[in-house]
Amino acid sequence: MLVYMELRHLVYFKMVAEELHFRNAAAKLFISQPPLSRQIRELEEELGAVLFERNNKRVALTPAGAYFKVLTDEILSRLNEGKQVVRQLHENLSGELKIGYISSTGQSQLMTVLHRMHEVFPFLKVKLYEVPTVKQVAALEEGKLDIGIMRAPVGSEKLEVTSLFRDGFIAVTPPGWPQPEGPETIGPLLKQGPFIFFNSDYAPVYHQKLVEICHRLGFVPAITHEANTVHSILQLVAHGAGISILPASLSSQVQALGLSCWALAHLPVDTEIVMVCRKDKNEAVTWFVENYRDFFKSSTI
């Protein structure tokens, strides 16, 4: 009788090969022992080889059975990988994931999580867009972005907001700028300005935070330059165009450019970094939200 090898033959063989006990294997497969024994005999007939040595006391793999066990593991593993790929393709997880972010948040954490994500969703193309908070919110509501990384407040009932961390502030000055001797001397030193701030139209809430800090330090900032990105602000400071106040999470980047920075931790002013997405998330968005959030829970900014 001609018997064709089927997937169930491999599954049944793998279970017996791991358990080396027909009754235990049958229980784990939720079938009775006679059908399992019959399937193994059919497989041995198809292969023309004895896979198990059987007696009343023990079951053992023959050399042919041990080789076929390795082959079976490889086949079933590849089939499982293929099933995952097919499912991702079916669920459109081979398309694009569009992520917006603001320049005043570090990108190293984002890259770390995206590298992990590529291993889980190898066919997914991720596109990154540097977009201010206000425009990110609108793009998320319109479906033009899938995820946004921004500063609170968000102010949209259509979106799901996940808090990442609270970010304080630092004063950033060019090399050679006088250094404060204590918190009480920071205000008089910064008052000397001029200041480089984010554009008030581009980031209105953030701009207000910076002005509030100056007011708490006892002066009104003389703003001579406005920019839309952290990179532009840092370059202007580095070239001596003025001083600035930036998020504390950028301290390492500031110091790498040879600029000086002073912590403003004594001031009760900070901002909340949040991750935002639509409430009707697909699997890729859900994965990113959970893993990016957990990354901040387990790390120190």
Contacts in CASP RR format, 6 or more apart in sequence:
PFRMAT RR
TARGET T0000
AUTHOR 0000-0000-0000
METHOD contacts of the structure
MODEL  1
MLVYMELRHLVYFKMVAEELHFRNAAAKLFISQPPLSRQIRELEEELGAV
LFERNNKRVALTPAGAYFKVLTDEILSRLNEGKQVVRQLHENLSGELKIG
YISSTGQSQLMTVLHRMHEVFPFLKVKLYEVPTVKQVAALEEGKLDIGIM
RAPVGSEKLEVTSLFRDGFIAVTPPGWPQPEGPETIGPLLKQGPFIFFNS
DYAPVYHQKLVEICHRLGFVPAITHEANTVHSILQLVAHGAGISILPASL
SSQVQALGLSCWALAHLPVDTEIVMVCRKDKNEAVTWFVENYRDFFKSST
I
1 45 0 8 1.000
3 42 0 8 1.000
3 45 0 8 1.000
3 46 0 8 1.000
4 46 0 8 1.000
5 43 0 8 1.000
5 46 0 8 1.000
5 47 0 8 1.000
7 79 0 8 1.000
8 39 0 8 1.000
9 39 0 8 1.000
9 40 0 8 1.000
9 42 0 8 1.000
9 43 0 8 1.000
9 46 0 8 1.000
10 72 0 8 1.000
10 75 0 8 1.000
10 76 0 8 1.000
11 29 0 8 1.000
11 76 0 8 1.000
12 25 0 8 1.000
12 29 0 8 1.000
12 36 0 8 1.000
12 39 0 8 1.000
12 40 0 8 1.000
12 43 0 8 1.000
13 40 0 8 1.000
13 43 0 8 1.000
13 51 0 8 1.000
13 68 0 8 1.000
13 69 0 8 1.000
13 72 0 8 1.000
14 69 0 8 1.000
14 72 0 8 1.000
14 73 0 8 1.000
14 76 0 8 1.000
15 25 0 8 1.000
15 28 0 8 1.000
15 29 0 8 1.000
16 22 0 8 1.000
16 25 0 8 1.000
16 36 0 8 1.000
16 40 0 8 1.000
16 52 0 8 1.000
16 59 0 8 1.000
17 51 0 8 1.000
17 52 0 8 1.000
17 61 0 8 1.000
17 65 0 8 1.000
17 69 0 8 1.000
17 72 0 8 1.000
18 25 0 8 1.000
19 25 0 8 1.000
19 28 0 8 1.000
20 58 0 8 1.000
20 59 0 8 1.000
20 60 0 8 1.000
20 61 0 8 1.000
21 59 0 8 1.000
22 33 0 8 1.000
22 36 0 8 1.000
22 37 0 8 1.000
22 59 0 8 1.000
23 33 0 8 1.000
25 36 0 8 1.000
26 32 0 8 1.000
26 33 0 8 1.000
26 35 0 8 1.000
26 36 0 8 1.000
29 36 0 8 1.000
40 51 0 8 1.000
40 52 0 8 1.000
43 51 0 8 1.000
44 50 0 8 1.000
44 51 0 8 1.000
47 64 0 8 1.000
47 68 0 8 1.000
49 62 0 8 1.000
49 64 0 8 1.000
49 65 0 8 1.000
49 68 0 8 1.000
50 62 0 8 1.000
50 64 0 8 1.000
50 65 0 8 1.000
51 61 0 8 1.000
51 62 0 8 1.000
51 64 0 8 1.000
51 65 0 8 1.000
51 68 0 8 1.000
52 59 0 8 1.000
52 60 0 8 1.000
52 61 0 8 1.000
52 62 0 8 1.000
52 65 0 8 1.000
53 59 0 8 1.000
53 60 0 8 1.000
53 61 0 8 1.000
53 62 0 8 1.000
61 69 0 8 1.000
85 122 0 8 1.000
85 123 0 8 1.000
87 93 0 8 1.000
88 94 0 8 1.000
88 121 0 8 1.000
88 123 0 8 1.000
88 124 0 8 1.000
89 123 0 8 1.000
91 282 0 8 1.000
91 283 0 8 1.000
92 282 0 8 1.000
93 121 0 8 1.000
93 123 0 8 1.000
93 124 0 8 1.000
93 282 0 8 1.000
93 283 0 8 1.000
93 284 0 8 1.000
94 123 0 8 1.000
94 124 0 8 1.000
95 123 0 8 1.000
95 124 0 8 1.000
95 125 0 8 1.000
96 124 0 8 1.000
96 125 0 8 1.000
96 126 0 8 1.000
96 127 0 8 1.000
97 124 0 8 1.000
97 125 0 8 1.000
97 126 0 8 1.000
97 127 0 8 1.000
97 146 0 8 1.000
97 147 0 8 1.000
97 284 0 8 1.000
97 285 0 8 1.000
97 288 0 8 1.000
98 126 0 8 1.000
98 127 0 8 1.000
98 129 0 8 1.000
98 144 0 8 1.000
98 145 0 8 1.000
98 146 0 8 1.000
98 147 0 8 1.000
99 110 0 8 1.000
99 126 0 8 1.000
99 127 0 8 1.000
99 128 0 8 1.000
99 129 0 8 1.000
99 145 0 8 1.000
99 146 0 8 1.000
99 147 0 8 1.000
99 148 0 8 1.000
99 149 0 8 1.000
99 288 0 8 1.000
100 128 0 8 1.000
100 129 0 8 1.000
100 130 0 8 1.000
100 131 0 8 1.000
100 136 0 8 1.000
100 139 0 8 1.000
100 145 0 8 1.000
100 147 0 8 1.000
100 148 0 8 1.000
100 149 0 8 1.000
100 150 0 8 1.000
101 107 0 8 1.000
101 110 0 8 1.000
101 128 0 8 1.000
101 129 0 8 1.000
101 130 0 8 1.000
101 131 0 8 1.000
101 148 0 8 1.000
101 149 0 8 1.000
101 150 0 8 1.000
102 130 0 8 1.000
102 131 0 8 1.000
102 132 0 8 1.000
102 133 0 8 1.000
102 136 0 8 1.000
102 149 0 8 1.000
102 150 0 8 1.000
102 151 0 8 1.000
102 203 0 8 1.000
103 130 0 8 1.000
103 228 0 8 1.000
103 229 0 8 1.000
103 230 0 8 1.000
103 231 0 8 1.000
104 151 0 8 1.000
104 198 0 8 1.000
104 203 0 8 1.000
104 206 0 8 1.000
104 230 0 8 1.000
104 246 0 8 1.000
104 247 0 8 1.000
104 250 0 8 1.000
105 149 0 8 1.000
105 151 0 8 1.000
105 167 0 8 1.000
105 247 0 8 1.000
105 249 0 8 1.000
105 273 0 8 1.000
106 249 0 8 1.000
106 250 0 8 1.000
106 253 0 8 1.000
109 292 0 8 1.000
109 295 0 8 1.000
109 296 0 8 1.000
109 299 0 8 1.000
110 128 0 8 1.000
110 149 0 8 1.000
110 292 0 8 1.000
112 295 0 8 1.000
113 288 0 8 1.000
113 291 0 8 1.000
113 292 0 8 1.000
113 295 0 8 1.000
114 126 0 8 1.000
116 291 0 8 1.000
117 124 0 8 1.000
117 126 0 8 1.000
117 284 0 8 1.000
117 287 0 8 1.000
117 288 0 8 1.000
117 291 0 8 1.000
118 124 0 8 1.000
118 126 0 8 1.000
120 287 0 8 1.000
121 284 0 8 1.000
121 287 0 8 1.000
124 284 0 8 1.000
129 145 0 8 1.000
130 229 0 8 1.000
131 139 0 8 1.000
131 145 0 8 1.000
132 150 0 8 1.000
132 202 0 8 1.000
132 203 0 8 1.000
132 228 0 8 1.000
133 150 0 8 1.000
133 151 0 8 1.000
133 154 0 8 1.000
133 203 0 8 1.000
133 205 0 8 1.000
133 206 0 8 1.000
134 203 0 8 1.000
134 204 0 8 1.000
136 145 0 8 1.000
136 148 0 8 1.000
136 150 0 8 1.000
136 276 0 8 1.000
137 150 0 8 1.000
137 154 0 8 1.000
137 155 0 8 1.000
137 156 0 8 1.000
137 159 0 8 1.000
137 276 0 8 1.000
139 145 0 8 1.000
140 146 0 8 1.000
140 147 0 8 1.000
140 148 0 8 1.000
140 156 0 8 1.000
140 158 0 8 1.000
140 159 0 8 1.000
140 276 0 8 1.000
140 277 0 8 1.000
140 278 0 8 1.000
141 156 0 8 1.000
141 158 0 8 1.000
141 159 0 8 1.000
141 278 0 8 1.000
143 278 0 8 1.000
146 277 0 8 1.000
146 278 0 8 1.000
146 284 0 8 1.000
146 285 0 8 1.000
147 275 0 8 1.000
147 276 0 8 1.000
147 277 0 8 1.000
147 285 0 8 1.000
147 288 0 8 1.000
147 289 0 8 1.000
148 275 0 8 1.000
148 276 0 8 1.000
148 277 0 8 1.000
149 164 0 8 1.000
149 273 0 8 1.000
149 274 0 8 1.000
149 275 0 8 1.000
149 276 0 8 1.000
149 292 0 8 1.000
150 273 0 8 1.000
150 274 0 8 1.000
150 276 0 8 1.000
151 167 0 8 1.000
151 203 0 8 1.000
151 205 0 8 1.000
151 206 0 8 1.000
151 271 0 8 1.000
151 272 0 8 1.000
151 273 0 8 1.000
151 274 0 8 1.000
152 161 0 8 1.000
152 163 0 8 1.000
152 271 0 8 1.000
152 272 0 8 1.000
152 273 0 8 1.000
152 274 0 8 1.000
153 205 0 8 1.000
154 161 0 8 1.000
154 274 0 8 1.000
154 276 0 8 1.000
156 276 0 8 1.000
158 278 0 8 1.000
158 279 0 8 1.000
159 276 0 8 1.000
159 277 0 8 1.000
159 278 0 8 1.000
159 279 0 8 1.000
160 276 0 8 1.000
160 277 0 8 1.000
160 278 0 8 1.000
160 279 0 8 1.000
160 281 0 8 1.000
161 274 0 8 1.000
161 275 0 8 1.000
161 276 0 8 1.000
162 274 0 8 1.000
162 275 0 8 1.000
162 276 0 8 1.000
162 277 0 8 1.000
162 289 0 8 1.000
162 293 0 8 1.000
163 272 0 8 1.000
163 273 0 8 1.000
163 274 0 8 1.000
164 272 0 8 1.000
164 273 0 8 1.000
164 274 0 8 1.000
164 275 0 8 1.000
164 292 0 8 1.000
164 293 0 8 1.000
164 296 0 8 1.000
165 249 0 8 1.000
165 272 0 8 1.000
165 273 0 8 1.000
165 296 0 8 1.000
165 301 0 8 1.000
166 270 0 8 1.000
166 271 0 8 1.000
166 272 0 8 1.000
166 273 0 8 1.000
167 247 0 8 1.000
167 248 0 8 1.000
167 249 0 8 1.000
167 270 0 8 1.000
167 271 0 8 1.000
167 272 0 8 1.000
167 273 0 8 1.000
167 301 0 8 1.000
168 247 0 8 1.000
168 248 0 8 1.000
168 249 0 8 1.000
168 264 0 8 1.000
168 265 0 8 1.000
168 269 0 8 1.000
168 270 0 8 1.000
168 271 0 8 1.000
169 209 0 8 1.000
169 210 0 8 1.000
169 213 0 8 1.000
169 245 0 8 1.000
169 246 0 8 1.000
169 247 0 8 1.000
169 248 0 8 1.000
169 264 0 8 1.000
169 267 0 8 1.000
169 269 0 8 1.000
169 270 0 8 1.000
170 245 0 8 1.000
170 246 0 8 1.000
170 247 0 8 1.000
170 248 0 8 1.000
170 250 0 8 1.000
170 251 0 8 1.000
170 254 0 8 1.000
170 261 0 8 1.000
170 262 0 8 1.000
170 263 0 8 1.000
170 264 0 8 1.000
171 186 0 8 1.000
171 190 0 8 1.000
171 243 0 8 1.000
171 244 0 8 1.000
171 245 0 8 1.000
171 261 0 8 1.000
171 262 0 8 1.000
171 264 0 8 1.000
172 233 0 8 1.000
172 234 0 8 1.000
172 237 0 8 1.000
172 243 0 8 1.000
172 244 0 8 1.000
172 245 0 8 1.000
172 246 0 8 1.000
172 254 0 8 1.000
172 259 0 8 1.000
172 260 0 8 1.000
172 261 0 8 1.000
173 237 0 8 1.000
173 242 0 8 1.000
173 243 0 8 1.000
173 259 0 8 1.000
173 260 0 8 1.000
173 261 0 8 1.000
173 262 0 8 1.000
174 237 0 8 1.000
174 238 0 8 1.000
174 239 0 8 1.000
174 240 0 8 1.000
174 242 0 8 1.000
174 243 0 8 1.000
174 259 0 8 1.000
174 260 0 8 1.000
175 258 0 8 1.000
175 259 0 8 1.000
175 260 0 8 1.000
176 260 0 8 1.000
177 189 0 8 1.000
177 243 0 8 1.000
177 260 0 8 1.000
178 189 0 8 1.000
179 260 0 8 1.000
179 262 0 8 1.000
180 186 0 8 1.000
180 187 0 8 1.000
180 189 0 8 1.000
180 262 0 8 1.000
183 266 0 8 1.000
186 217 0 8 1.000
186 262 0 8 1.000
186 264 0 8 1.000
187 217 0 8 1.000
187 218 0 8 1.000
187 219 0 8 1.000
190 214 0 8 1.000
190 217 0 8 1.000
190 219 0 8 1.000
190 221 0 8 1.000
190 243 0 8 1.000
190 245 0 8 1.000
191 217 0 8 1.000
191 218 0 8 1.000
191 219 0 8 1.000
193 221 0 8 1.000
193 222 0 8 1.000
193 242 0 8 1.000
193 243 0 8 1.000
194 222 0 8 1.000
194 223 0 8 1.000
194 224 0 8 1.000
194 225 0 8 1.000
194 241 0 8 1.000
194 242 0 8 1.000
194 243 0 8 1.000
195 214 0 8 1.000
195 221 0 8 1.000
195 222 0 8 1.000
195 223 0 8 1.000
195 224 0 8 1.000
195 225 0 8 1.000
195 242 0 8 1.000
195 243 0 8 1.000
195 244 0 8 1.000
195 245 0 8 1.000
196 223 0 8 1.000
196 224 0 8 1.000
196 225 0 8 1.000
196 226 0 8 1.000
196 227 0 8 1.000
196 233 0 8 1.000
196 236 0 8 1.000
196 237 0 8 1.000
196 241 0 8 1.000
196 242 0 8 1.000
196 243 0 8 1.000
196 244 0 8 1.000
197 207 0 8 1.000
197 210 0 8 1.000
197 211 0 8 1.000
197 221 0 8 1.000
197 223 0 8 1.000
197 225 0 8 1.000
197 226 0 8 1.000
197 227 0 8 1.000
197 233 0 8 1.000
197 244 0 8 1.000
197 245 0 8 1.000
198 206 0 8 1.000
198 207 0 8 1.000
198 210 0 8 1.000
198 226 0 8 1.000
198 227 0 8 1.000
198 228 0 8 1.000
198 233 0 8 1.000
199 207 0 8 1.000
199 226 0 8 1.000
199 227 0 8 1.000
199 228 0 8 1.000
200 207 0 8 1.000
200 226 0 8 1.000
202 228 0 8 1.000
203 228 0 8 1.000
206 271 0 8 1.000
209 269 0 8 1.000
209 271 0 8 1.000
210 221 0 8 1.000
210 245 0 8 1.000
211 220 0 8 1.000
211 221 0 8 1.000
212 269 0 8 1.000
213 245 0 8 1.000
213 264 0 8 1.000
213 267 0 8 1.000
213 269 0 8 1.000
214 220 0 8 1.000
214 221 0 8 1.000
214 245 0 8 1.000
216 267 0 8 1.000
216 269 0 8 1.000
217 267 0 8 1.000
224 241 0 8 1.000
224 242 0 8 1.000
225 236 0 8 1.000
225 241 0 8 1.000
225 242 0 8 1.000
227 233 0 8 1.000
227 236 0 8 1.000
230 246 0 8 1.000
230 250 0 8 1.000
230 253 0 8 1.000
233 244 0 8 1.000
233 246 0 8 1.000
234 246 0 8 1.000
234 253 0 8 1.000
234 254 0 8 1.000
234 257 0 8 1.000
234 259 0 8 1.000
236 242 0 8 1.000
236 244 0 8 1.000
237 243 0 8 1.000
237 244 0 8 1.000
237 259 0 8 1.000
238 257 0 8 1.000
238 258 0 8 1.000
238 259 0 8 1.000
245 264 0 8 1.000
246 254 0 8 1.000
246 261 0 8 1.000
247 271 0 8 1.000
248 263 0 8 1.000
248 264 0 8 1.000
248 265 0 8 1.000
249 273 0 8 1.000
249 301 0 8 1.000
251 261 0 8 1.000
254 261 0 8 1.000
255 261 0 8 1.000
275 289 0 8 1.000
275 292 0 8 1.000
275 293 0 8 1.000
277 285 0 8 1.000
277 289 0 8 1.000
278 285 0 8 1.000
281 289 0 8 1.000
END
